[in-house]
Structure formats: C-alpha cells, structure tokens
Amino acid sequence: MKLTRSFTRFYTTCNFINHKSPIPKTPIAFAFDIDGVLLHSKTPIPKAIETLKYLKTNKIPFILLTNGGGYTEKIRLDSLNNLLSNTNIEIDQLVQSHTPMKYLTNKFNNVLVIGGIDPFTRDAAINYGFKKVLRPIDFVKENPNIWPFVKYSKEEIDKYSISFNINEPIDAIMVFNDPRDMGTDLQIILDLLCSKNGLIGTKRDYISNKPSIPIIFSNNDLLWSANYKIPRFGQGAFRIAIRELYKELNNGNELNDTVYGKPQIESYAFADKVLIDYWRKLNNLKSIGSELTFLQSYSNEYFDNVVMVGDNPKSDIAGGNNFGWETALVKTGVYKDGDFEIDRNLAKPTLGVFNDVYDAVMQSIEKVRK
Ligand SMILES: [Mg+2]
C-alpha cells in the first residue's frame, strides 16, 4: 500500500486506536463521488438509483465522498435522498469537503467561514460547534468601506448579517465552498492573513510565509462542470488568487496554507474511518469515531477491497490510488474517452474505466469474487 505517512499541523495527538475488526472481513465496500457519478447537477445519472438500492439491499457498505459543500450534512442529505428517489442514504454515509473541519472546534473559537450561501454555510459551521462563526457580510455590515465595490443589498445585510466585537481576533479562516462575491472575500481574507494576530483593520509590520492566522481550503478544484458549455472556476482558482496576492504583499513569500478535499490524503483518511464506522453500525458495533490522527488507512482490517468510484482522474482516482484503495473511473462526468492519450500524467484507475456507476459496481464485485 502506497501511503504517505504525514501529519497535518492540526492533528498532533498520538492516541493509538485499536482498529482491529472483531468479526470477519467484508469482501468489498465502496466510496462514491456524487457529481458526475450519481448526479448531473440535480438529475440522477441513469442506473445510479438502481445501484444504490442494490448495495442497500445486499448490505454492501458504501459512503459518498464529495468535494461539494456549503450546507449542513442534514440539508445536503435530504436533498440527495429526494433527488435519488428515497434511496435512504444515512447521514453517517456522507462526507462533504468540509466535514473533517468539525474536528477543529477544539482548536479555534472565532472563525471566518468563506463561500457558499447565507445562511446555510454559517449554519453548517455552527452545527459543527464553532463558538463564533463570522461571514464576510458581517464585516461589510460593520464597515461597508471594507470593500468599496460590495455587492450585498441592504435587505441581504439586514437578513443575514450578525454583529460582532471587532476587538476580538479571528482564530482561523475556513473556505467551505466556492466564493459568491470574490472581491469582498479576497479583500477580507488578505486583510486578516496580514493582520496583527487576526484583528480586522490592523496590519502587521513584518513579512512572512506564515499567515497571521491559518487558512484552510476545503477543496482545491480549479474547475468544475456547471451548466455552462465549458468548465467554470472553482475553489482552486480562488486559492491561486489568494496565494498570488499574499505573495505580492509579502515580498515573494509563498503562503503557508492547508487544503482538504479529494485528492488530499486528509480527505481519504477521514473517509476511511467514516466507512469503517458505517460498517460497524451495520454490524451493531460501537463507533470508533472519525477524528483524524494518523493519516493512514485502517479499512484493510475490515474490508478486502475498498473501491473509490469517480469521474475525475485528477481528484477521485489520483487520491484513491495514493491512499491504497482500488479505483474505478466512470464515463458519465469529467472524464471522456481519449483523455489518457491527451494527458499521459492522468491517474489511471486500478479496476478500469466503466460506462456508468452500475457497471463499475457490478464489475468490481465480479472481480473481487474471482
Ligand atoms: Mg465528480
């Protein structure tokens, strides 16, 4: 198994957990990407519902691992179950890009949460247990001159902003989803990264590659497939803008930041435990918890094979391969026939390329039986 044993700076506790499974291993388990595998925006991909129902009926464990977010897990789940005709996906089967951030509540109290839509994204962070969750709109309310070209209407400010004490420092910035007002967000983020200890409206008197407060991105997708004919900029593009501006303001120093989401190992290590816990629940065993400590796989104690099914070689497949899972690529999303010839560096799936999620699952099960 090709695992990079590394630690994030936020996870330094060394509590060893006994991950040994008390009952015989299950032959196969799945992790599915959502967009391009199960859904196209709000439309189910043919046979996706049938596939999930088959897995449920046959008690084959699976989770959903998406780089999407901006909503509480409960809201996203209700929408998924509605779109996927009541396949009864459970809340502990869903990992959004920012789900692992729920374990940062003991590190940070006051956080600025970027991206997504008000009030949903603030609610998602509050739901994780952060004591004070601020949004750019709160800074705009406090002083509209913070970004002279701000887009919020008075109604939006009245409806969605909260008051806060500007003399209380912000502890961290978390980008939960793509920004909806990039100008305002960029300005406030850069202000804080170069502030005196996270105090808005202040400016530190030194340059460094270490920002004044940490910034964590929930994914690094440069592009995503939206309803326009060519892909649109995602959070990864926003990250490039932040990094370039930071470098410019800090005499060429590269920003020291943190990234979650596929293909990052943090995302897979977290998903690995969520999958184990879901399997344990199916078998009436106690939860092991999904807090990240060591960034490694424990699922080989429980399953002979874990298969990541995705449509994007650069995220789903690259991350799955690197983590030591099996990988299956589907043709219903980002990947198109001929892509491997165009870009020879694209990560190749270990189990093959399949027409759709149904073929990927059925043929993976067949391969495992042999
Ligand atoms: Mg996808």
Residues whose N, C-alpha, C, O or C-beta is under 5 A from the ligand:
A	BS01	MG	D33 D35 G36 D311 N312 G333
